[in-house]
Amino acid sequence: MVDTLGLGVGITLTLIMIVFHFSKGTGWQPREDISDEVLEHRAATVPETAFPEPMNRSIGGGAAGVGAAVTGETEAEGELEEGEEAVGGDDPSAIPDDEAEVYEVEFVKQGKTIDVKENTTLLEAGEGEGWDLPYACREGQCISCGGHITNGHAEEYVEHHTNQMLGEAELSDGYTLTCVAYPTADLSLETGESP
C-alpha cells in the first residue's frame, strides 16, 4: 500500500534539506550597518531650526508658511544695517514682569475674568488657568487660535506681535490671534472664534 516511489522521493528531499541546512553556505557576510552614518550626514546638511512645541492639535500645523518671520540680520555680516530695526524688537514679552501693566480679560466661554499682564499672550494666560484652548503654530501664521474681542476693533485692545494672517477687515471686526495677542486694555474675549 505504500508507494515506494513516493517514499523514496520524500526521503531524498528530506536528506537534501538536511545537507543544505548543515552546509557552510557561500561565505557571504552582510555589510556593516551604515544607517547611523547616513542619518548623521543628512543631519549635518540640514540647517538648524527652532520649531515650537509639538503640533499635537492640528494636522500639518506648525509648518512655516511662505513669508515666515525673518531675523532682520543681513546674511553677509549678521548685523543690522543702519536705520534697520530688528524684527521682534517691539516684542511685548520682553517687558519685565515688575514693569508690566495688568489688564482684566473676560474669557466669555470659560465664564471667568482673569488678570493678564501686558507681556503675556491671551493664549498663555488661558493655558495658565488650565483651559484647553485651541492653537497650532504659536507664531501668528494660522488661525487655529483665533478669538473674537467683543468690545470692538481688536487693535484697540491688543497688540499683535507677528500677526501674519488677519487683515484690517478682520481686526476691525474684533478678531484676534490669541497666540500673539498681548492685552493693552481691559477686554472680553470669545475663544475658538475665527473670521
LINVEN-V200344 format. One record per residue. N is the residue number from 1. RES is the residue in one letter. SS is DSSP state (H for helix, E for strand, L for the rest). OMEGA is omega in degrees with one decimal (NA if undefined). NEAR is the number of other ideal C-beta (glycine too) atoms within 8 Angstrom. Layout:
((N;RES;SS;OMEGA;NEAR) (N;RES;SS;OMEGA;NEAR))
This chain:
((1;M;L;178.6;1) (2;V;L;178.6;5) (3;D;L;-176.9;5) (4;T;H;179.3;6) (5;L;H;179.0;6) (6;G;H;178.4;8) (7;L;H;179.6;9) (8;G;H;178.7;8) (9;V;H;179.6;8) (10;G;H;179.5;8) (11;I;H;-179.6;8) (12;T;H;179.6;8) (13;L;H;178.2;8) (14;T;H;179.5;8) (15;L;H;178.4;8) (16;I;H;179.2;8) (17;M;H;178.4;8) (18;I;H;179.8;8) (19;V;H;178.9;8) (20;F;H;-178.2;7) (21;H;H;-176.1;6) (22;F;H;178.6;5) (23;S;L;-175.6;6) (24;K;L;179.8;3) (25;G;L;-173.9;5) (26;T;L;-177.6;3) (27;G;L;179.1;5) (28;W;L;177.9;5) (29;Q;L;178.3;4) (30;P;L;177.9;4) (31;R;L;177.7;5) (32;E;L;-178.1;4) (33;D;L;-178.1;5) (34;I;L;-175.9;7) (35;S;H;178.6;6) (36;D;H;178.7;7) (37;E;H;179.7;7) (38;V;H;179.3;8) (39;L;H;178.3;8) (40;E;H;178.9;8) (41;H;H;179.4;8) (42;R;H;179.8;8) (43;A;H;179.9;7) (44;A;H;-177.9;6) (45;T;H;-179.4;5) (46;V;L;-179.8;6) (47;P;L;180.0;3) (48;E;L;179.4;4) (49;T;L;178.3;4) (50;A;L;-179.6;3) (51;F;L;173.6;4) (52;P;L;-177.8;7) (53;E;L;-176.5;4) (54;P;L;-175.8;3) (55;M;L;-174.7;11) (56;N;L;-176.9;3) (57;R;L;-180.0;8) (58;S;L;176.7;9) (59;I;L;179.6;3) (60;G;L;-178.9;6) (61;G;L;173.6;11) (62;G;L;179.4;11) (63;A;L;-179.7;6) (64;A;L;-179.5;6) (65;G;L;176.2;8) (66;V;L;-179.3;3) (67;G;L;178.4;4) (68;A;L;-175.1;8) (69;A;L;179.0;8) (70;V;L;-176.9;5) (71;T;L;179.9;6) (72;G;L;179.9;10) (73;E;L;174.5;8) (74;T;L;-175.6;8) (75;E;L;-173.8;4) (76;A;L;-171.8;4) (77;E;L;-178.4;4) (78;G;L;179.5;6) (79;E;L;179.1;6) (80;L;L;174.9;9) (81;E;L;179.6;6) (82;E;L;179.3;4) (83;G;L;-178.3;3) (84;E;L;178.9;7) (85;E;L;177.0;6) (86;A;L;174.3;9) (87;V;L;-178.3;8) (88;G;L;180.0;9) (89;G;L;179.9;7) (90;D;L;-177.0;5) (91;D;L;-179.9;7) (92;P;H;-179.8;10) (93;S;H;178.9;9) (94;A;H;179.1;5) (95;I;L;178.9;9) (96;P;L;-178.2;6) (97;D;H;-176.7;7) (98;D;H;178.2;4) (99;E;H;-175.1;5) (100;A;L;175.1;11) (101;E;L;-178.2;5) (102;V;E;179.8;8) (103;Y;E;176.7;13) (104;E;E;179.0;9) (105;V;E;177.1;15) (106;E;E;173.9;9) (107;F;E;-169.9;14) (108;V;L;-176.0;10) (109;K;L;179.2;7) (110;Q;L;176.7;9) (111;G;L;-176.7;5) (112;K;E;174.4;7) (113;T;E;-178.7;6) (114;I;E;174.3;9) (115;D;E;-179.5;7) (116;V;E;178.4;12) (117;K;E;-178.3;10) (118;E;L;177.9;13) (119;N;L;-179.6;11) (120;T;L;178.6;12) (121;T;E;178.2;11) (122;L;H;177.9;16) (123;L;H;179.4;13) (124;E;H;179.8;8) (125;A;H;178.4;12) (126;G;H;177.8;13) (127;E;H;176.2;9) (128;G;H;177.0;7) (129;E;L;-179.9;10) (130;G;L;-179.9;4) (131;W;L;179.0;9) (132;D;L;-177.5;2) (133;L;L;-178.4;11) (134;P;L;174.1;9) (135;Y;L;174.0;11) (136;A;L;-170.4;12) (137;C;L;-175.4;14) (138;R;L;-178.9;11) (139;E;L;179.0;12) (140;G;L;-177.1;12) (141;Q;L;176.3;10) (142;C;L;179.0;10) (143;I;L;-179.1;9) (144;S;L;-176.9;11) (145;C;L;-174.3;14) (146;G;E;177.0;14) (147;G;E;-179.1;15) (148;H;E;176.5;11) (149;I;E;-174.0;14) (150;T;L;-177.9;9) (151;N;L;-177.0;8) (152;G;L;-177.2;6) (153;H;L;-174.3;8) (154;A;H;-175.1;16) (155;E;H;174.5;8) (156;E;H;-173.5;8) (157;Y;L;-179.9;13) (158;V;E;171.4;13) (159;E;E;177.6;8) (160;H;E;175.6;15) (161;H;L;-179.2;12) (162;T;L;173.9;10) (163;N;L;179.4;9) (164;Q;L;-173.5;9) (165;M;L;-175.0;8) (166;L;L;176.7;12) (167;G;L;-178.3;5) (168;E;H;-179.5;5) (169;A;H;179.9;7) (170;E;H;179.8;10) (171;L;H;-179.7;14) (172;S;H;175.6;8) (173;D;L;176.2;9) (174;G;L;-179.6;12) (175;Y;E;-177.2;14) (176;T;E;172.3;16) (177;L;E;-171.6;14) (178;T;L;-178.4;16) (179;C;L;179.9;12) (180;V;L;-177.8;13) (181;A;E;178.2;15) (182;Y;E;-176.2;15) (183;P;E;174.8;13) (184;T;L;178.2;9) (185;A;L;174.7;7) (186;D;L;-176.9;7) (187;L;E;172.8;13) (188;S;E;-173.4;9) (189;L;E;170.5;15) (190;E;E;-178.9;10) (191;T;E;177.7;14) (192;G;L;-179.9;9) (193;E;L;179.1;8) (194;S;L;179.4;6) (195;P;L;NA;8))
